[in-house]
């Protein structure tokens, strides 16, 4: 019952609906319910119900369903047993169908809002990831400029050690030679799973930054 969401009697007038909405809005506002994970969803649903009742056409249709149900209950008392059973089914089906259509409209609007919110969150997440990616790339490029003073461009690579597979010099040289001549591979003596790939040119080093390694043992460049 949409009226029940506003905590007002059925068939209430517009003024009562407005007063009830203000009261419920204060009660259900997300700022006043920080511990309720569904506070935003409940508040948005309240707004949609309120907007629904502000539309005279939609409100009249919904009220007509309620009045029809009330009239049906009154008529049932005046019918004999056989006619009552038949008419009751027809009236109930009609009222249920109308009510369902109206409630489906509200649900669809709520779903649209939810999907928009999810899309916005996804776009924001992708934007953050892209900024982080560019930041990491800039840091690597800056490190390469520092390495230039030492006669080469170093690309730092890491991988997780596995019992099934580990990289050796031959495999790494084969992988990173696709981007240019590898001057030197410097493995960490203290920490396994860490190596510096040194190129003579910056272009080759930059090209290798997107390398991901073998599927069975991914690289982090």
N, C-alpha and C positions, 0 to 999 in steps of 0.2 A: 504494500500500500504506500503510494508516494506521499500521501498526506501524513502517514505515520512517521516518515523520515523527518518531517518538519515538526512533528509532535503537535499537530492541530487536528480538529475533527474533520471528517470527510465533508466535502462540499463547502469548505470554508471560503469566505470572500477574499478578495485580493489584499485588503488591508490586514486581515488576520495572517495571511500568508507572509506578507512583508515583515510584520512584527515577529512572527515565529522564526523567520529566516535570520533576522538580526540576532535573536536570542541564541539560536543554534550555532550561528557562525562564530559568535564569541566563545561558545562552549567547545566547539570542535576545531577551532583554529589551530594549525600546526604549532604555532609559537607557544600555545598553552598546553600542548600535549607532546613535549619533546621525547618522552619515553614510549610513545605509541608509534610503532613502525608503519601503521596504516593511517596515520593522521592526515597526511596529504591526500591520500586516495579518498578517505571519507569526506574531507572538506570539499574536494573537487566534485564528488557525487552530489553533495548538498547544493553546490552552486548550480549544477546541471538541473537538478529537480526544481530549484527556484526559478531558473530561466525558463524551464518548461511551463511552470504555472503562470509566468508573466505573459506567455503567448495565449491570448484569449481563445483562439481556435483550438489549440491543443488542450487547454483546460476544459473547455466546453465538451470536447470529445471524451475526455477522461471522466468528467462529471456525468456525462450521459451514460457511460458504462455503469457507474455506481448507481445512478437513478434507475437504470434498467434493471439492475440486480435487485434494488429495493422494490420496484414495481413487480418484478417477477415473484418475489417472496410474498407480496400482498395478494397477487393473483392466485398463487398456489393454494391459499386458504379457501378461495372461492370455487375451485375446481373439484370435480369428483375425482375419485381415485385413479381411474384409467386415463382421463385427460391430463391429470396432474403429472403422471409419470412421463407421458409423451412430451408435454410442454416444457417440463423441467429440464429435460435433456437438451431440447432445442435452445432454450434460453441460456442454459449454462454454457453450451458450446459457443454461442454467439458472444456472450460476455467474456468468456475466457480468451477467445480469439482476438477481440478488440483490445483487451487488457494486455495480452501478450505482445501485440504489435506495438503498443505504446511503450511498454517496458523494453522491448527490443531496440526501439529508437534511442532510448536513454542509454542502454548498454553499448550500442554502436558508437555513440558520441564519446562515451567513456573510454572505449577501446581505442578510438582515434587519438584521444589525448594521451593515452598510455604509450601508443606507438610513436607519437611525435616526441614524447619525453625520452623514450629509448633511443630514437634516432639521434636526438640532440646529444645525449650522453655518449653515444658511440662516436659521433663526430668530434666531440671534445676529447675523448680518449685517444683517438687517432691523431688529433692535432698535438696532444702532449707527447705521444710517442714519436711523431715526426720531429718535434723540437728537440727531444732528447737525442734522436738519431743524428740530427745536424750538429748538436753540441758535441757529441762524441767524435763525429767526423772532424770538426774544427780542432778539437783537442789533439787528434791524431795527426792532422796536418801541421799543427803547431810543433808537435814533437818531431815530425819529420824535418821541419826547418831547422830545429836544433841539431838533429842528427847530421844535417848537411855539413855543418862545421867540422864534423868528425870524419868526413870523406864518404858518406853514404846515407841512405835513407832506410831506417829500420822500421819494420812492421812487427809488432808484438802479437804473437798468437798463443792461445791457451786451449787446452782440452781436458776433459775429465778422464782420469785414468780408468781403464776397464780391464777386467781379467781376460776378456775375449779379444781385445785389440788395443794396440798402441802404435803411435806414429814413430817412424825412424827417419834418419836423414834422407834416405833414398826416396821414400814416399813423399815427404814434405818438399823436397827439391823438385820432384816431378810435378806436384800440384802447383807450386808457386812459380815454376818456370814458364807456365802458360802466360804469365803477365810480363815476362822479361827475364833477362839473365840474372840469376841469383848469385850475388857476390859471395855471400857467406851465410851459413846457418849456425847460430850460436845457441846451444842448448844450455839451460840453467843447470848449474852443477848441484844446487841445493834443493831445487824444487822441480819435481817431474811434472810433465804436462805443460811446460812453458818453453818457448823458443823465440828468438829474434831472427827474422828473415831480412837480410840486407840487400837492397838494390842500389845500383849506381845512379839511377834516375828517379826523379820524383814522380813522373808520369806512371812508371811501372808500379811504384809503391802504392800510389793512389788507386790504381786499377785493381789491386789485390785486396782492397779493404772489404769488398763484398763477398769474398770467398767464405764458404761455409763448410768446406771439407767433405769427408765421406759421411753418408747417412748413418753408418754404424758407429761413427765416432765424430760428432760435429765439432767444428772449430769455432772459436770466438776470436775474431780479429780486432 
